[in-house]
Each structure stands twice: as structure tokens, then as C-alpha cells.
Amino acid sequence: MSKVKCNIKSIIGELSDIDSRNEKKVVALVSWNDRPETIDIRRYNINDKFLLKGISLSRDETELLLYTLLTTDEITYDVQKVIDLAKNKIPPKGINIEELIDNMETEENNDGNYKRTSNGFIKIL
């Protein structure tokens, strides 16, 4: 029997405290036997730094699990916390100042309260 190769790319999150066997439940990004990465929910031995019994999910399966958990009535959760986590994950879109100025200067947007000066500044009238 060949040896199982486990390459832990990262521990994404911890689901439990360390128990008396120096193990805890974690969510990890893992490659098994040089295969594509999976999302694993497993027991993790903190001394040996090795994953134990658990489950591996593809990224598609992980996404379906997330949606399933969020849409079931069997589990309660803080909706606002989910919204806040999602907002923090999505990076804010940068502001294109030139595009903003160009939009301000269009005839339908300019109410006559500002104009661009010769050196490029916006002057409020």
C-alpha cells in the first residue's frame, strides 16, 4: 500500500478548540497525492501537523454546501454577520477620478455650480 501524501496549503478556519489528544476540527485547503486542491473539514493534530478523519469537498461542492446551509430552516445564524463577512471579502471598487470628472462635466450633469479650471481643478461656483 502506497503512502498518502497530504499537502496542507492553508488552514482556512478552526471549528473547535484543542482537545485532550491535541486535535481540533479545521477547515483546510489541501492537495491529496498531488491532485487538485480540495476544501477539507477534518480533525487536525496540532503536534504532528497532519489531517485525520474527515471529508473532502471540491470547490463546487463547497459552494453548494454554503448555499444549502444558508437556505435551510434547520440552522439559525446571524444574517447581518453573513452580510458583513461578504462585504469585507469583496474589495471596494476603486474610484476613477478622471471618469468621475468627465461624468460631472457632461451637459446633463452640469447644473452650472462648478467648472474645471485651466490647471485641471474643479471650482465650485
CORCOR-V75129 format. One record per helix or strand of 3 or more residues. SS is the DSSP state (H for helix, E for strand). FROM is the first residue (numbers start at 1). LEN is the number of residues. Records with the same first field share a line. If there is no record, write none. Layout:
SS=FROM-LEN ; FROM-LEN
This chain:
E=6-9 ; 23-10 ; 38-8 ; 50-8 ; 114-3 ; 122-3
H=59-13 ; 79-11 ; 97-8
